[in-house]
Amino acid sequence: MVDVATAAANSALFDGIRPEERSAMLTCLGAQTKTVRKGEFLVLAQDEVRYIGVVLSGEVHMIHEDRWGDKAVLAVIKEGGLFGETFVCGTILQSLVTFQAVKTTTFLTLQFQKVLHVCTQACPFHHRLIENMLHLIATKNAQLMEKLEIVSKKTLRKKLLTFFSFQSEKAGSPTFTIPVTRSQLADYLCADRTAVAREMSRMKEEGLIELNQQTVTLL
């Protein structure tokens, strides 16, 4: 059982909000918790989105699938991350993507109108909450720009090297752990899983990387 107020504290959405305010805040925002199992969907493409989701535990992938069944992972949303905010904040409420749990996931739903507008009681946390949400939206946009830079490379090797370069920068070291499985990495790169595995093996043989399961070292 997830302690909602405690779990919420792990999300940057609630940075700067005092512990004693959290329970009242969640009530004021009409918060509800839901749990889905691995493989289940939180939101399907074309669903109408009227809430902001906060991942309390587990992991969610933002996925786009075309009419031919080709699937691409656009973003990986881990504990504390938001989903649905892009659509609920815009004029088009229908989701253009699918959000799927890749492990058992508990998430919080917050009514958007209550997040965006200060309530009649003028709760002191509202202004900080809006500020935090804008910061997280900017961070998500940066992640999507990173994804765009990676998949815009013309060859699979360049895509992999660009992805590894970003991971190395985040780790502050030439050695890092790939945060997704090989299958998920292939989806993220919009590539075939076998081709990704083959190319990584070639890069290892050619001395570009050291590879030990999920651990990579750029050479």
Disulfide bonds with the S-S distance in Angstrom:
none
